[in-house]
């Protein structure tokens, strides 16, 4: 349409110039006066009344035509301004608005949710693009008051069913896990079904976020949408303690077969797949089972974009004192939306990752532990059994537990971490094919 309008303008201008050129040529092309003798020339050179009338008529016609052509050009000019405005409006309308990514905060009875919300609001670049929804279970009045104090900066939802969940007698001590799973199901249904959002980032009320938390998820949403072999994006590195990450590579991202949680994004399509079979308890370990994971991976960072400060909870501080309290929170803002993230595509990532891992020099545990490594690395430390993996991981200070056979942060069996300034790959032998769920 824009090209067609431009052609009309050019055509009008062309006709204007052509018409006037023809008039000039007609005037220039009048036949010359016949040669006469001196006396006759003097008489002939005097214009006759017919010639004067012809010239006057021609002049009048020329002026009328010029005026008409001027009006045509003015009309074209007025339409051109309208067309230009219409074109600009069409271009603005064609530019898609950035997607809305709500942040769902799962709260219960901790008034320290304030620390979580303060950091989210401090680093949030747009209230319209990143609405904050706080879903509260437990009915704790003091926590509810803290959430209400934020006014319209957050949306406060309250899980209506506060009753105990019927459980087997031997599971009575796990009542809290049952309530958490029920709360997650209700809250995610509110986000995806009631509020009709297409994606969401889930954080717990005891998480503090990094300055580029929103930048990270905003950049990775298109990656998640475009890759059917991804099913989540996590802000968390289970082995992300200070000293176990490369401090100079805050932009580095990985694929992992382990569901990390602790600040993670999923799509509505995935929730529609999971919700009908959502478990009664222990939802995060359920997510790590092969039936749910279905050989899909998550994206996770080298340096975590969340930090947990909640030592007390239903897990009674499991892993907190030994690992979680030492997780390094990223402080360097990485402009992820300006970076090329195509290296995370499955085929490209797998080929590059396996090439780097299995081209790395093979070393022993003693070499690593006693600082006998030479060169910049990376280095490969090989395991071939569950007990071998757990012994190496424990002695090197990385998390040694497995869920459905998958080690924390593992990708195709490989756990990547930093140790004394060098990259170490704790890896199975070449030719790895699958996880063994019995390694749990």
C-alpha distance (Angstrom), angle and dihedral (degrees) to the residues before:
residue distance angle dihedral
X1 . . .
X2 3.81 . .
X3 3.84 90.9 .
X4 3.79 90.9 49.7
X5 3.81 92.2 52.8
X6 3.78 90.8 47.7
X7 3.80 89.2 52.9
X8 3.80 91.1 52.7
X9 3.80 90.6 53.3
X10 3.79 92.7 49.0
X11 3.78 91.7 45.9
X12 3.81 91.8 52.2
X13 3.79 92.6 49.3
X14 3.82 90.4 46.8
X15 3.81 92.4 52.3
X16 3.80 90.5 49.4
X17 3.79 93.8 52.8
X18 3.82 92.9 42.2
X19 3.81 94.5 51.3
X20 3.78 93.3 51.4
X21 3.78 91.5 45.6
X22 3.84 89.1 54.4
X23 3.83 91.0 51.2
X24 3.79 91.5 51.4
X25 3.79 91.6 48.5
X26 3.82 91.0 50.1
X27 3.79 90.8 53.5
X28 3.78 92.9 45.7
X29 3.76 91.1 45.1
X30 3.82 98.3 59.6
X31 3.84 110.7 125.4
X32 3.83 115.2 -96.1
X33 3.84 122.9 -110.3
X34 3.89 114.8 -89.3
X35 3.82 114.8 -108.3
X36 3.84 111.0 -100.7
X37 3.74 135.1 173.8
X38 3.78 119.2 -87.9
X39 3.77 96.1 -90.7
X40 3.77 95.3 42.7
X41 3.83 90.7 47.4
X42 3.79 90.8 55.5
X43 3.81 89.4 53.0
X44 3.81 94.4 41.2
X45 3.79 92.6 49.3
X46 3.77 89.8 62.4
X47 3.81 107.2 91.1
X48 3.76 116.3 -117.4
X49 3.78 121.5 -133.6
X50 3.84 89.3 -108.8
X51 3.79 91.3 55.3
X52 3.79 91.7 47.9
X53 3.80 90.7 50.4
X54 3.82 90.8 48.7
X55 3.78 91.7 50.4
X56 3.77 92.5 47.0
X57 3.81 91.7 49.5
X58 3.80 90.3 48.1
X59 3.78 91.8 48.5
X60 3.80 91.8 49.1
X61 3.79 91.2 48.0
X62 3.81 90.7 47.2
X63 3.82 91.7 51.4
X64 3.80 91.6 46.9
X65 3.79 90.7 50.3
X66 3.80 91.6 47.9
X67 3.80 90.0 51.0
X68 3.80 90.8 48.5
X69 3.79 91.9 48.7
X70 3.81 90.0 47.9
X71 3.81 90.4 53.7
X72 3.82 90.1 49.0
X73 3.80 91.2 52.2
X74 3.81 91.6 47.2
X75 3.80 89.2 51.3
X76 3.81 90.8 49.7
X77 3.79 90.2 48.6
X78 3.81 92.9 51.8
X79 3.79 91.7 49.3
X80 3.79 90.8 46.7
X81 3.81 91.2 60.1
X82 3.80 89.6 50.5
X83 3.79 91.7 47.8
X84 3.80 91.9 48.1
X85 3.80 90.2 51.4
X86 3.80 90.5 47.3
X87 3.79 90.7 49.2
X88 3.79 91.6 51.2
X89 3.79 90.5 49.4
X90 3.80 90.6 49.3
X91 3.80 90.9 49.9
X92 3.80 91.5 49.5
X93 3.78 90.9 46.7
X94 3.81 90.6 49.1
X95 3.81 92.7 55.6
X96 3.82 104.4 90.8
X97 3.76 117.8 -128.2
X98 3.80 114.0 -115.4
X99 3.81 111.2 -96.2
X100 3.78 120.3 -98.2
X101 3.82 111.7 -116.4
X102 3.81 112.2 -172.6
X103 3.80 119.2 -154.6
X104 3.78 110.6 -138.0
X105 3.82 112.4 -155.2
X106 3.81 113.3 -160.4
X107 3.82 108.0 -147.8
X108 3.77 136.2 174.1
X109 3.79 126.4 153.6
X110 3.81 105.7 -23.1
X111 3.79 116.5 109.5
X112 3.81 86.0 -164.9
X113 3.80 85.1 82.3
X114 3.80 80.9 97.9
X115 3.82 90.3 74.8
X116 3.79 90.1 52.6
X117 3.81 94.1 47.7
X118 3.80 94.4 43.6
X119 3.81 91.3 56.6
X120 3.79 93.3 44.9
X121 3.80 91.4 51.7
X122 3.80 92.3 43.2
X123 3.81 94.0 55.2
X124 3.82 100.0 32.0
X125 3.83 109.3 114.9
X126 3.82 96.2 -164.8
X127 3.78 132.9 19.6
X128 3.82 90.3 -160.3
X129 3.78 95.3 52.6
X130 3.82 97.2 38.2
X131 3.82 109.6 34.7
X132 3.80 113.1 -177.3
X133 3.79 116.4 -133.7
X134 3.80 117.7 -171.4
X135 3.79 113.7 -160.7
X136 3.79 111.5 -165.7
X137 3.78 126.2 -161.0
X138 3.86 126.7 178.2
X139 3.81 96.4 47.4
X140 3.80 91.9 -115.6
X141 3.82 106.1 174.2
X142 3.81 98.6 -153.9
X143 3.80 92.0 50.1
X144 3.80 90.4 47.5
X145 3.79 89.6 53.0
X146 3.79 91.6 52.5
X147 3.81 90.8 51.5
X148 3.84 91.9 46.8
X149 3.79 90.1 52.9
X150 3.83 89.4 71.4
X151 3.79 91.3 65.2
X152 3.79 115.3 -167.8
X153 3.80 92.6 -10.5
X154 3.81 86.9 89.4
X155 3.79 137.1 25.1
X156 3.81 111.5 -123.6
X157 3.81 116.2 -149.9
X158 3.82 123.4 -178.9
X159 3.78 122.5 -151.7
X160 3.82 102.1 -129.2
X161 3.82 100.7 -154.7
X162 3.82 108.5 75.3
X163 3.81 96.2 159.2
X164 3.78 123.7 119.2
X165 3.78 115.4 -92.1
X166 3.82 114.0 -119.0
X167 3.82 107.0 -112.6
X168 3.76 138.5 166.4
X169 3.82 113.3 -87.6
X170 3.79 92.0 -109.9
X171 3.82 89.6 55.0
X172 3.79 95.8 51.0
X173 3.80 90.1 103.9
X174 3.82 88.0 57.4
X175 3.82 94.2 57.2
X176 3.81 89.7 117.4
X177 3.81 92.1 58.8
X178 3.80 90.4 51.4
X179 3.79 91.4 52.4
X180 3.80 91.8 48.2
X181 3.79 91.6 52.7
X182 3.81 90.9 48.9
X183 3.79 90.2 49.1
X184 3.80 92.9 50.7
X185 3.78 91.7 51.5
X186 3.80 92.7 49.5
X187 3.81 95.0 44.2
X188 3.81 95.4 47.0
X189 3.79 89.8 48.8
X190 3.81 88.5 53.8
X191 3.80 91.4 52.4
X192 3.79 98.7 43.0
X193 3.80 104.2 28.4
X194 3.80 107.3 26.1
X195 3.82 98.1 33.1
X196 3.83 93.9 29.8
X197 3.79 97.6 -138.0
X198 3.81 117.0 164.4
X199 3.81 96.9 -146.6
X200 3.78 139.1 11.3
X201 3.79 141.8 -169.4
X202 3.80 113.5 -138.1
X203 3.80 121.9 -153.5
X204 3.78 131.4 169.7
X205 3.79 122.0 -125.2
X206 3.82 91.6 -107.6
X207 3.80 97.1 59.8
X208 3.79 127.7 104.0
X209 3.80 116.4 -158.3
X210 3.82 131.2 -139.5
X211 3.82 124.0 -117.1
X212 3.82 91.9 -103.5
X213 3.82 95.3 43.5
X214 3.81 93.1 114.7
X215 3.81 93.2 40.5
X216 3.80 88.8 53.4
X217 3.79 96.1 53.0
X218 3.81 93.8 38.8
X219 3.80 90.8 56.3
X220 3.80 95.2 43.8
X221 3.80 98.2 48.6
X222 3.85 92.2 82.1
X223 3.82 89.3 47.6
X224 3.80 90.9 52.4
X225 3.79 92.4 46.8
X226 3.78 94.7 48.7
X227 3.81 98.9 47.4
X228 3.84 117.1 67.7
X229 3.81 88.8 -169.9
X230 3.81 90.6 65.5
X231 3.78 121.3 74.4
X232 3.79 104.0 171.1
X233 3.79 146.2 13.4
X234 3.79 117.2 -141.6
X235 3.79 131.2 -164.9
X236 3.80 91.1 -154.1
X237 3.81 136.2 93.6
X238 3.81 110.3 -166.9
X239 3.82 89.7 -156.9
X240 3.79 93.7 39.8
X241 3.78 98.1 121.3
X242 3.77 119.1 140.1
X243 3.80 106.5 -86.4
X244 3.82 92.9 28.1
X245 3.80 96.0 73.3
X246 3.79 132.1 62.6
X247 3.83 103.9 -107.6
X248 3.80 91.5 -159.5
X249 3.81 95.5 56.0
X250 3.78 104.7 63.8
X251 3.81 89.0 144.5
X252 3.82 94.6 57.4
X253 3.82 116.3 115.5
X254 3.80 132.2 -175.5
X255 3.75 141.0 -163.9
X256 3.80 112.9 -124.3
X257 3.80 133.1 -172.6
X258 3.81 90.0 -151.4
X259 3.80 117.8 88.3
X260 3.84 102.2 -127.8
X261 3.82 103.0 -175.9
X262 3.83 116.2 -180.0
X263 3.79 96.2 113.6
X264 3.80 108.8 0.9
X265 3.79 140.5 160.4
X266 3.77 129.0 -140.1
X267 3.80 136.3 172.5
X268 3.78 127.7 -116.4
X269 3.82 89.7 -115.9
X270 3.80 90.5 60.3
X271 3.79 91.7 47.9
X272 3.80 90.4 51.0
X273 3.79 87.0 54.7
X274 3.82 95.0 47.6
X275 3.81 103.1 36.6
X276 3.82 98.9 73.1
X277 3.81 91.1 57.2
X278 3.83 98.6 32.4
X279 3.81 110.2 151.0
X280 3.78 126.8 -114.5
X281 3.83 91.4 -127.4
X282 3.81 145.3 -2.6
X283 3.79 91.0 38.3
X284 3.83 95.6 172.6
X285 3.81 95.0 55.9
X286 3.81 88.0 44.4
X287 3.82 88.2 56.2
X288 3.81 88.1 56.7
X289 3.77 94.6 58.1
X290 3.83 117.6 107.5
X291 3.81 91.7 -118.6
X292 3.81 90.8 63.0
X293 3.79 100.8 31.5
X294 3.82 93.6 48.7
X295 3.82 92.3 -169.7
X296 3.80 91.1 -57.8
X297 3.79 122.8 139.0
X298 3.79 137.9 -146.1
X299 3.80 129.4 -138.9
X300 3.79 116.4 -120.0
X301 3.82 133.0 175.0
X302 3.79 131.2 -117.0
X303 3.82 88.2 -127.8
X304 3.80 117.8 35.7
X305 3.79 120.9 -111.0
X306 3.81 91.2 -157.6
X307 3.79 133.7 53.1
X308 3.79 125.3 -164.0
X309 3.79 117.8 -137.5
X310 3.81 96.4 172.1
X311 3.75 108.9 104.6
X312 3.81 92.7 163.7
X313 3.79 120.6 65.2
X314 3.78 142.7 106.2
X315 3.81 89.6 -58.7
X316 3.85 89.5 57.9
X317 3.77 92.9 -130.3
X318 3.82 96.2 -53.8
X319 3.84 108.4 -177.7
X320 3.80 90.9 -6.0
X321 3.79 100.8 111.0
X322 3.80 94.3 39.3
X323 3.81 101.5 40.8
X324 3.78 120.3 -6.9
X325 3.78 100.3 58.2
X326 3.82 89.4 58.1
X327 3.79 97.4 52.3
X328 3.80 110.3 129.2
X329 3.81 114.1 -124.4
X330 3.78 114.7 -148.0
X331 3.81 114.6 -112.9
X332 3.82 99.8 174.2
X333 3.81 114.1 90.6
X334 3.80 109.4 -129.1
X335 3.84 115.5 -163.3
X336 3.80 93.8 -138.1
X337 3.82 93.1 168.7
X338 3.82 89.4 65.5
X339 3.81 95.3 48.2
X340 3.79 128.2 93.0
X341 3.81 104.2 -114.9
X342 3.79 96.6 176.0
X343 3.80 89.9 110.5
X344 3.83 86.8 76.2
X345 3.82 92.4 67.0
X346 3.78 108.1 117.7
X347 3.80 102.6 -115.6
X348 3.80 94.7 40.4
X349 3.80 92.9 44.9
X350 3.80 95.3 46.3
X351 3.79 94.4 50.0
X352 3.81 94.0 47.0
X353 3.80 94.3 42.6
X354 3.80 95.7 49.0
X355 3.78 91.5 45.0
X356 3.80 91.4 53.9
X357 3.81 94.3 43.8
X358 3.80 97.9 47.0
X359 3.78 95.1 39.8
X360 3.81 89.6 54.8
X361 3.79 118.7 104.8
X362 3.81 113.5 -94.1
X363 3.80 112.7 -123.9
X364 3.79 136.8 175.1
X365 3.76 130.1 -114.9
X366 3.82 89.5 -109.4
X367 3.82 90.7 53.5
X368 3.79 90.4 54.0
X369 3.80 98.8 39.9
X370 3.80 95.7 45.0
X371 3.79 95.5 44.5
X372 3.81 96.3 -114.1
X373 3.80 94.8 139.3
X374 3.79 117.2 122.8
X375 3.77 124.2 -160.0
X376 3.77 132.0 21.6
X377 3.81 96.7 -72.4
X378 2.93 150.4 172.1
X379 3.81 99.3 -144.0
X380 3.79 132.2 -167.0
X381 3.77 123.3 -137.4
X382 3.79 109.7 -169.9
X383 3.82 130.6 -145.5
X384 3.79 128.7 179.5
X385 3.80 105.6 -178.1
X386 3.78 140.8 40.9
X387 3.81 92.0 -108.9
X388 3.78 90.7 47.0
X389 3.78 92.0 52.8
X390 3.80 94.0 46.6
X391 3.80 93.2 48.4
X392 3.81 93.9 49.9
X393 3.81 93.8 43.6
X394 3.79 94.2 47.7
X395 3.80 94.5 46.8
X396 3.80 92.3 47.9
X397 3.80 93.1 47.9
X398 3.82 100.6 -112.8
X399 3.79 122.3 125.8
X400 3.79 109.9 -81.9
X401 3.81 103.1 -169.4
X402 3.80 121.9 108.6
X403 3.80 130.2 -154.9
X404 3.80 115.4 -153.6
X405 3.79 86.0 -17.3
X406 3.82 94.9 -54.9
X407 3.83 117.5 121.4
X408 3.78 118.7 -139.0
X409 3.86 110.5 -85.2
X410 3.82 88.4 4.8
X411 3.79 121.9 153.5
X412 3.80 115.2 -172.9
X413 3.78 86.9 -17.7
X414 3.82 94.6 -52.8
X415 3.80 122.2 123.2
X416 3.80 113.4 -162.0
X417 3.80 121.8 -158.9
X418 3.80 143.2 144.3
X419 3.78 120.6 -109.0
X420 3.79 123.4 -178.2
X421 3.77 91.9 -20.8
X422 3.82 98.4 -47.8
X423 3.79 134.2 98.7
X424 3.81 113.4 -111.6
X425 3.81 125.1 -169.3
X426 3.79 113.1 -159.1
X427 3.78 96.3 -159.2
X428 3.81 144.5 167.2
X429 3.83 118.7 -120.8
X430 3.84 118.2 -74.3
X431 3.78 114.0 -79.6
X432 3.80 96.6 46.1
X433 3.81 110.3 172.8
X434 3.80 111.8 170.4
X435 3.79 147.9 -4.0
X436 3.79 120.1 -102.0
X437 3.84 108.6 -132.6
X438 3.80 89.4 -156.9
X439 3.83 87.9 71.1
X440 3.80 92.5 86.9
